[in-house]
Amino acid sequence: MSTVRKFRDFGWEDVPVLAYKEGGPYKGVTRQVLFEGEESLPAQWRYFEVEPGGHSTLERHAHIHYVLILRGRGRCLVGEDISDIAEHDLIEVPSLKWHQFRAAEDAPLGFLCLVSATRDRPQLPAAEDLAELSRSRAVADFVRP
Amino acid sequence: MSTVRKFRDFGWEDVPVLAYKEGGPYKGVTRQVLFEGEESLPAQWRYFEVEPGGHSTLERHAHIHYVLILRGRGRCLVGEDISDIAEHDLIEVPSLKWHQFRAAEDAPLGFLCLVSATRDRPQLPAAEDLAELSRSRAVADFVRP
């Protein structure tokens, strides 16, 4: 592989555009693995892009996320906080916090997301989790289970 | 700390702008630590910015770097490869390869750089390393020891 993998139109040389995930509800999301992680740096660095009006899966897991928005804008839920997000904002998703990213209706939302190379599988909300989340009207309106 | 740390003018809320490093020759470089890394994700995610005409330290180390250019353009040396680099290009710096980043004369060069939270100290080139590097005329012209 060459030293530099050139960027073009939110894609990169030698980086395939993948389905966001297998299983789990979501709408209009792609995944690109920028750096796979290796023994001496066991962190996988990914780029996700949510199309306008789309959203990632509402989920939680023990592993944490470090996120930097690279393109566009939208909103995110982390725990019970709903925030507007735009280019280059930073978000940390703590362990076991429910989270979901939604693109604006008129803009994509592309973000870098760092995770440990070894990590647990995401959990989807059960009916009682959704009931708990929906005690906040704002959260109930935001989530796309 | 709030869920989202907002971006403004290549700075972030609650992220101080630091000196690039203590010791080691360099010109016009700042450092910001975006994510400190913790036990479950032991990777430190930094943003470096090189002012127009500036450069990072010519160095090597056992630990690897994952880099994504966030702003501007310039050139980098990795091993004996000199490459033009611009926004969102990806660069992997392998273990023990000499490397240096230089901003263009008329543009800054800002880049995200991921490292392991535990890592060895950079080595500076000795006279014999510079002689070895300078066997390539292009490298000799590029480096700023």
Interface residues (C-beta under 8 A of the other chain):
Chain A: M1 S2 T3 V4 R5 K6 F7 F10 W12 V15 L34 F35 E38 S40 L41 P42 A43 W45 A62 H63 I64 Y66 L68 I69 L70 C76 V78 G79 D81 S83 D84 I85 A86 E87 H88 D89 L90 I91 E92 S95 L112 L114 V115 S116
Chain B: M1 S2 T3 V4 R5 K6 F7 F10 W12 V15 L34 F35 E38 S40 L41 P42 A43 W45 A62 H63 I64 Y66 L68 I69 L70 C76 V78 G79 D81 S83 D84 I85 A86 E87 H88 D89 L90 I91 E92 S95 L112 L114 V115 S116
